Amino acid sequence: MLTYKGNPFCGGQGVYVRHLSRELARLGHTVEVIGAQPYPVLDEGVTLTELPSLDLYRQPDPFRTPGRGEYRDWVDMLEVATMWTGGFPEPLTFSLRARRHLAARRGEFDIVHDNQTLGYGLLGDLGAPLVTTVHHPITVDRQLDLDAARTRTARASVRRWYGFTRMQKRVARRLPSVLTVSGSSRQEITDHLGVRQDRIHVVHIGADTGLFSPDPSVPQVPGRIVTTSSADVPLKGLVYLIEALAKVRTEVPEAHLVVVGKRPEEGPVADALARFGLSSAVEFVKGISDAELAGLVRGAQVACVPSLYEGFSLPAAEAMATGTPLVATTGGAIPEVAGKDGETCLAVAPGDAGALAAALRRLLADAGLRARLGAAGRERVLRNFTWEQAARGTAEHYRAAIAAQARASRDESGSARAACTAR
């Protein structure tokens, strides 16, 4: 498995790599993850091979200039040059390093599974069939960031940063097998990237239902709402939840929000916190373990996913798995995970702070509704969204890719023999 950014604290791609690799190993497969910084956090039974970049975005010195002794080759120079000119180099440069690494180990792998790198280095013969996961097209993020940019300069900066999406479009159209996590993402991949529908296969991901499970011994904190926002970007819709909280507190003064993510120092969310005077009512926590996250979600009266768009929504699945009632928008694939309004969640339109506030007030005021939605949500996840199911479905597509390449090799050999006979 290839992952250019695999730390689970950085977002859903890292969570995907960790849990899918663990479940594949439990099914008896030998799994090696090849990743760059921030390196993946993996479980026992999975091997990590570090393929280091220059780590230009590390804390506490993001967008740093490397020292002269750090440069190893032309790929490093390309990485820095792209960063200096306002672009994001990692998908391309990781793909080039991965290609070189795989060439040196040709014949060791039955399958190569790329986790949304979509770089030029992954085209052509890698020594094994390639399967690629696209969680959702990053062009969706690009458009939302452009819509939120307030000036011409800001829009130009967004376009340059997302310049790598042109490469990802070109690469995606040439891929033989694409996995994605929802029907919504499948359609977006066709619409945005131009990949034919017959090449795209939906394999739902899910929650660790053993860890994210109900625990009656954990006391609920009155008025507590929890959400996950791993990045301060418009797509996550956190600014609308902040506004909704301000509305809720006019009737429910004890209502407060815990955000799993980093507190932004500036930008729309920071501005909203200041404008509504909510700094003391919103707590940000980061770097917590999965067990700590599960405990935090169990202790909340309500979980919320306010995103404008999601390709799946792991936070929704994990909250539902704990039995915590969910308020979620209908952005992207979220309804595929959360289910129907009033049955397994309360659903609202994305970007509507008033509707969010009404749903949150309703749940905070009705213990019976919280219990009913929480139990139904847990049952929905157990039925449809577990990592074991995801691993089994993924392995089926591995076998299909291996068989397809074997057929192609036989056909090529047969054509070559026929040509020689004809001569």
Phi, psi and omega per residue, in radians:
M1 nan 2.324 -3.141
L2 -1.878 2.296 3.093
T3 -2.539 2.052 -3.087
Y4 -1.378 -0.266 3.091
K5 -2.596 1.661 -2.897
G6 -1.980 0.067 -3.138
N7 -1.232 2.210 -3.082
P8 -1.139 -0.307 3.108
F9 -1.385 -0.138 3.141
C10 -1.623 -0.112 3.123
G11 2.467 -3.012 -2.984
G12 -1.135 -0.526 -3.121
Q13 -1.100 -0.692 3.116
G14 -1.183 -0.654 3.076
V15 -1.107 -0.742 3.131
Y16 -1.019 -0.866 -3.106
V17 -1.078 -0.781 -3.094
R18 -1.085 -0.901 -3.002
H19 -1.353 -0.650 3.119
L20 -1.169 -0.747 3.138
S21 -1.104 -0.697 3.120
R22 -1.091 -0.798 -3.096
E23 -1.234 -0.593 3.048
L24 -1.104 -0.723 3.106
A25 -1.115 -0.676 3.123
R26 -1.146 -0.471 3.084
L27 -1.373 -0.090 3.079
G28 1.875 0.017 3.125
H29 -1.450 2.632 3.037
T30 -1.627 2.070 -2.999
V31 -2.095 2.231 3.035
E32 -2.135 2.214 3.092
V33 -1.769 2.198 3.095
I34 -1.894 2.022 -3.003
G35 -2.488 2.814 3.089
A36 -1.911 3.090 -3.138
Q37 -1.224 2.557 -0.148
P38 -1.209 2.240 -2.963
Y39 -1.138 2.610 3.120
P40 -1.076 2.603 2.937
V41 -1.722 2.080 -3.020
L42 -2.122 2.826 -3.128
D43 -1.753 2.956 -3.107
E44 -1.000 2.398 3.130
G45 1.762 -0.117 3.137
V46 -2.073 2.306 -3.124
T47 -1.589 2.403 3.037
L48 -1.900 2.213 2.975
T49 -1.954 2.092 -3.099
E50 -1.451 2.254 3.109
L51 -2.139 1.443 -2.889
P52 -1.221 2.448 2.922
S53 -1.652 -2.896 3.022
L54 -1.506 -0.060 3.067
D55 0.928 0.989 -3.015
L56 -1.300 -0.231 -3.059
Y57 -1.973 0.305 -3.096
R58 -1.216 2.725 3.018
Q59 -1.583 2.545 0.153
P60 -1.715 0.325 -3.081
D61 -2.237 1.095 3.131
P62 -1.121 2.678 -3.117
F63 1.067 0.637 -3.101
R64 -1.353 2.795 2.997
T65 -1.756 2.072 -3.099
P66 -1.150 2.688 3.020
G67 -1.256 2.774 -3.074
R68 -1.000 -0.629 -3.096
G69 -1.288 -0.156 -3.124
E70 -1.436 -0.353 -3.085
Y71 -1.283 2.289 -3.118
R72 -1.944 -0.555 -3.067
D73 -2.868 -3.023 -3.075
W74 -1.196 -0.442 3.104
V75 -1.156 -0.698 3.069
D76 -1.064 -0.727 3.129
M77 -1.125 -0.684 3.088
L78 -1.110 -0.706 -3.141
E79 -1.050 -0.816 -3.127
V80 -1.195 -0.742 -3.122
A81 -1.079 -0.686 3.120
T82 -1.152 -0.744 3.115
M83 -1.110 -0.753 -3.133
W84 -1.062 -0.535 -3.106
T85 -1.679 0.283 3.008
G86 1.537 0.104 3.137
G87 -1.680 3.002 3.092
F88 -1.918 1.897 -2.949
P89 -1.542 -0.288 -2.853
E90 -1.059 -0.719 3.122
P91 -1.033 -0.737 3.140
L92 -1.223 -0.886 -3.027
T93 -1.201 -0.612 3.067
F94 -1.124 -0.714 -3.133
S95 -1.096 -0.648 3.125
L96 -1.189 -0.733 3.100
R97 -1.169 -0.675 3.137
A98 -1.130 -0.703 3.126
R99 -1.063 -0.775 3.125
R100 -1.103 -0.721 -3.141
H101 -1.144 -0.780 -3.137
L102 -1.157 -0.610 3.112
A103 -1.099 -0.648 3.136
A104 -1.254 -0.285 -3.097
R105 -2.097 0.510 -3.080
R106 -0.964 2.354 3.124
G107 1.627 -0.105 -3.104
E108 -1.486 -0.345 -2.992
F109 -2.104 2.517 3.037
D110 -1.471 -0.500 -3.069
I111 -2.629 2.546 2.989
V112 -2.000 2.173 -3.125
H113 -2.005 1.938 -3.139
D114 -1.620 2.308 3.125
N115 -1.724 1.368 2.999
Q116 1.036 0.526 2.990
T117 -1.255 -0.904 3.091
L118 0.935 0.791 -3.141
G119 -1.770 2.753 -3.107
Y120 -1.006 -0.529 -3.108
G121 -1.114 -0.273 -3.099
L122 -1.667 0.077 3.057
L123 -1.472 2.690 3.113
G124 1.484 -2.872 -3.033
D125 -1.375 2.048 3.093
L126 -1.817 0.046 -3.119
G127 1.560 -0.072 3.103
A128 -2.797 2.731 3.105
P129 -1.045 2.576 -3.131
L130 -1.915 2.263 2.956
V131 -2.082 2.363 -3.085
T132 -2.146 2.318 2.997
T133 -1.676 2.254 2.992
V134 -2.057 1.917 -3.096
H135 -1.184 -0.837 2.930
H136 -2.855 2.727 -3.120
P137 -1.167 2.286 3.135
I138 -1.176 -0.230 3.049
T139 -1.072 -0.442 3.069
V140 -1.154 -0.812 3.080
D141 -1.030 -0.739 -3.118
R142 -1.024 -0.802 -3.103
Q143 -1.164 -0.697 3.115
L144 -1.138 -0.678 3.090
D145 -1.183 -0.648 3.073
L146 -1.127 -0.725 3.139
D147 -1.094 -0.557 -3.099
A148 -1.510 -0.276 -3.114
A149 -1.170 2.352 -2.990
R150 -1.688 -0.293 -3.077
T151 -2.301 2.875 3.093
R152 -1.092 -0.677 3.121
T153 -1.117 -0.744 3.131
A154 -1.113 -0.701 3.121
R155 -1.144 -0.679 3.096
A156 -1.115 -0.661 3.121
S157 -1.150 -0.710 3.108
V158 -1.090 -0.785 -3.128
R159 -1.067 -0.715 -3.139
R160 -1.187 -0.761 -3.129
W161 -1.023 -0.735 -3.111
Y162 -1.563 0.343 3.122
G163 -1.012 -0.487 -3.128
F164 -1.133 -0.303 -3.130
T165 -1.173 -0.435 3.051
R166 -1.101 -0.753 3.078
M167 -1.085 -0.771 -3.090
Q168 -1.104 -0.620 3.059
K169 -1.086 -0.837 -3.101
R170 -1.097 -0.742 -3.120
V171 -1.189 -0.782 -3.071
A172 -1.005 -0.665 -3.098
R173 -1.166 -0.312 -3.108
R174 -1.789 0.065 -3.089
L175 -1.451 2.400 -3.135
P176 -1.332 -0.518 -3.053
S177 -2.539 2.099 3.137
V178 -2.085 2.238 3.003
L179 -1.755 2.534 3.004
T180 -2.489 3.007 -2.878
V181 -1.813 -0.066 -3.128
S182 -2.790 2.818 3.061
G183 -1.138 -0.626 3.096
S184 -1.063 -0.815 3.121
S185 -1.115 -0.633 3.126
R186 -1.021 -0.781 3.135
Q187 -1.187 -0.687 3.119
E188 -1.104 -0.665 3.134
I189 -1.114 -0.683 3.060
T190 -1.171 -0.823 -3.064
D191 -1.194 -0.729 -3.025
H192 -1.607 -0.624 -3.031
L193 -1.851 -0.230 3.096
G194 1.350 0.367 3.120
V195 -1.444 2.358 -3.142
R196 -1.125 2.480 -3.095
Q197 -1.027 -0.598 -3.084
D198 -1.245 -0.177 3.086
R199 -1.674 -0.077 -3.039
I200 -1.899 2.286 -3.079
H201 -2.220 2.283 -3.129
V202 -1.565 2.147 2.984
V203 -2.231 1.857 -3.120
H204 -1.119 2.488 3.006
I205 -1.707 -2.990 -3.060
G206 -2.907 -2.786 -3.088
A207 -1.923 2.720 2.967
D208 -1.383 1.616 -2.977
T209 -1.292 -0.175 3.009
G210 -1.374 -0.779 3.126
L211 -1.338 -0.861 3.117
F212 -1.519 1.536 -3.074
S213 -2.485 2.775 3.124
P214 -1.123 2.566 3.067
D215 -2.519 1.693 -3.080
P216 -1.053 -0.320 -3.115
S217 -1.327 -0.247 3.123
V218 -1.473 2.053 -3.119
P219 -1.279 2.454 3.073
Q220 -1.411 2.439 3.121
V221 -1.579 2.073 -3.106
P222 -0.970 2.281 3.081
G223 1.418 0.013 -3.059
R224 -1.407 2.267 3.039
I225 -2.067 2.380 3.138
V226 -2.147 2.494 3.074
T227 -2.526 2.802 3.074
T228 -2.023 2.216 3.105
S229 -2.488 1.572 -3.021
S230 -1.268 -0.221 3.138
A231 -2.604 2.483 3.129
D232 -1.463 1.344 -3.135
V233 -2.229 2.658 -3.097
P234 -0.953 -0.627 -3.080
L235 -0.935 -0.569 -3.053
K236 -1.356 -0.271 3.032
G237 1.173 0.317 -3.067
L238 -1.116 -0.579 -3.119
V239 -1.074 -0.582 3.108
Y240 -1.246 -0.592 3.093
L241 -1.212 -0.647 3.077
I242 -1.061 -0.795 3.112
E243 -1.108 -0.710 3.114
A244 -1.090 -0.702 3.129
L245 -1.059 -0.713 3.111
A246 -1.037 -0.697 3.114
K247 -1.185 -0.747 -3.112
V248 -1.084 -0.691 -3.036
R249 -1.205 -0.269 3.058
T250 -1.190 -0.422 3.119
E251 -1.965 -0.466 -3.125
V252 -2.190 1.453 -3.004
P253 -1.053 -0.457 -3.125
E254 -1.414 -0.078 3.132
A255 -1.083 2.334 3.114
H256 -2.638 2.849 -2.994
L257 -2.146 2.359 2.969
V258 -1.959 2.117 -3.126
V259 -1.854 2.123 3.037
V260 -1.441 1.759 -3.065
G261 2.799 3.106 -3.084
K262 -1.531 2.373 3.087
R263 -1.189 2.150 3.123
P264 -1.312 2.437 3.130
E265 -1.482 -0.411 3.130
E266 -2.646 2.983 3.138
G267 1.858 -3.091 -3.045
P268 -1.014 -0.706 -3.117
V269 -1.190 -0.797 3.096
A270 -1.056 -0.714 3.116
D271 -1.102 -0.725 -3.133
A272 -1.159 -0.703 3.101
L273 -1.033 -0.759 3.134
A274 -1.215 -0.729 -3.074
R275 -1.113 -0.690 -3.098
F276 -1.668 0.022 3.123
G277 1.089 0.752 -3.009
L278 -1.903 0.166 -3.057
S279 -0.954 -0.666 -3.120
S280 -1.420 -0.225 -3.116
A281 -1.734 -0.031 3.142
V282 -2.203 2.098 3.130
E283 -1.919 2.358 3.073
F284 -1.901 2.312 3.070
V285 -2.219 2.459 -3.136
K286 -2.465 2.808 3.082
G287 1.210 0.395 -3.127
I288 -1.520 2.742 3.131
S289 -1.328 2.919 3.084
D290 -1.061 -0.677 3.138
A291 -1.135 -0.714 3.108
E292 -1.150 -0.677 3.100
L293 -1.093 -0.784 3.130
A294 -1.050 -0.739 3.112
G295 -1.122 -0.686 3.121
L296 -1.094 -0.772 -3.134
V297 -1.168 -0.715 3.114
R298 -1.040 -0.624 -3.081
G299 -1.373 -0.109 3.139
A300 -1.541 2.594 3.025
Q301 -1.370 -0.495 -3.110
V302 -2.501 2.445 2.947
A303 -1.860 2.589 -3.085
C304 -2.389 2.381 3.003
V305 -2.095 1.729 -3.050
P306 -1.633 0.235 -2.975
S307 -1.039 2.552 3.005
L308 -1.305 -0.484 -3.128
Y309 -2.770 2.456 2.971
E310 -2.482 2.472 3.048
G311 -1.326 -0.404 3.026
F312 -2.571 -1.488 3.064
S313 2.101 1.429 3.039
L314 -1.074 -0.711 3.109
P315 -1.006 -0.632 3.098
A316 -1.131 -0.825 -3.124
A317 -1.102 -0.728 -3.108
E318 -1.191 -0.709 3.104
A319 -1.113 -0.781 3.132
M320 -1.097 -0.629 -3.136
A321 -1.123 -0.522 3.116
T322 -1.386 -0.153 -3.070
G323 1.477 0.195 3.092
T324 -1.454 2.230 -3.102
P325 -1.149 2.573 -2.952
L326 -2.083 2.355 2.850
V327 -1.891 2.208 -3.067
A328 -2.494 2.650 3.046
T329 -1.414 3.036 3.088
T330 -1.773 0.446 -3.114
G331 -1.310 2.238 3.075
G332 1.052 -2.213 -3.039
A333 -1.590 0.064 -3.060
I334 -0.970 -0.737 3.120
P335 -1.078 -0.502 3.089
E336 -1.110 -0.537 3.140
V337 -1.547 -0.903 -2.973
A338 -1.333 -0.439 3.134
G339 1.533 -2.836 -2.994
K340 -1.462 2.528 3.079
D341 -1.024 2.269 3.113
G342 1.492 -0.193 3.131
E343 -1.827 -0.899 -3.140
T344 -2.164 -0.050 -3.141
C345 -2.894 3.074 2.864
L346 -1.903 2.158 -3.033
A347 -1.914 2.419 3.126
V348 -2.362 2.827 3.114
A349 -1.221 2.514 3.101
P350 -1.160 2.528 3.073
G351 1.374 0.232 -3.094
D352 -1.997 1.639 -3.097
A353 -1.117 -0.617 3.129
G354 -1.112 -0.753 3.116
A355 -1.170 -0.671 3.074
L356 -1.047 -0.818 -3.112
A357 -1.068 -0.755 -3.135
A358 -1.086 -0.738 -3.139
A359 -1.180 -0.713 3.131
L360 -1.130 -0.775 3.113
R361 -1.057 -0.731 -3.126
R362 -1.049 -0.808 -3.126
L363 -1.220 -0.745 -3.132
L364 -1.068 -0.482 -3.077
A365 -1.596 -0.136 -2.974
D366 -2.281 1.662 -3.115
A367 -1.120 -0.625 3.134
G368 -1.130 -0.719 3.105
L369 -1.153 -0.685 3.109
R370 -1.057 -0.779 -3.122
A371 -1.133 -0.742 -3.107
R372 -1.152 -0.835 -3.134
L373 -1.166 -0.649 3.130
G374 -1.088 -0.785 3.135
A375 -1.162 -0.720 3.141
A376 -1.182 -0.635 3.115
G377 -1.133 -0.762 3.103
R378 -1.037 -0.776 -3.138
E379 -1.106 -0.674 3.130
R380 -1.104 -0.734 3.132
V381 -1.152 -0.790 3.130
L382 -1.032 -0.597 -3.103
R383 -1.330 -0.598 -2.913
N384 -2.169 -0.427 -2.892
F385 -2.346 1.359 3.039
T386 -2.150 2.740 -3.114
W387 -1.241 -0.514 3.071
E388 -1.110 -0.768 3.088
Q389 -1.070 -0.701 3.135
A390 -1.104 -0.725 -3.130
A391 -1.156 -0.728 3.134
R392 -1.124 -0.746 3.117
G393 -1.136 -0.680 3.123
T394 -1.147 -0.749 -3.132
A395 -1.090 -0.578 3.076
E396 -1.067 -0.694 3.136
H397 -1.310 -0.512 2.980
Y398 -1.019 -0.850 -3.109
R399 -1.087 -0.681 3.126
A400 -1.132 -0.690 3.133
A401 -1.176 -0.705 3.112
I402 -1.122 -0.754 3.133
A403 -1.135 -0.688 -3.139
A404 -1.123 -0.707 3.124
Q405 -1.193 -0.644 3.106
A406 -1.102 -0.726 3.108
R407 -1.115 -0.737 -3.141
A408 -1.097 -0.680 3.119
S409 -1.151 -0.716 3.114
R410 -1.129 -0.730 3.137
D411 -1.108 -0.702 3.140
E412 -1.147 -0.728 3.119
S413 -1.135 -0.714 3.121
G414 -1.104 -0.700 3.116
S415 -1.133 -0.699 -3.139
A416 -1.138 -0.729 3.124
R417 -1.127 -0.728 3.140
A418 -1.085 -0.682 3.120
A419 -1.127 -0.709 3.134
C420 -1.156 -0.698 3.127
T421 -1.105 -0.728 -3.133
A422 -1.090 -0.685 3.136
R423 -1.192 nan nan
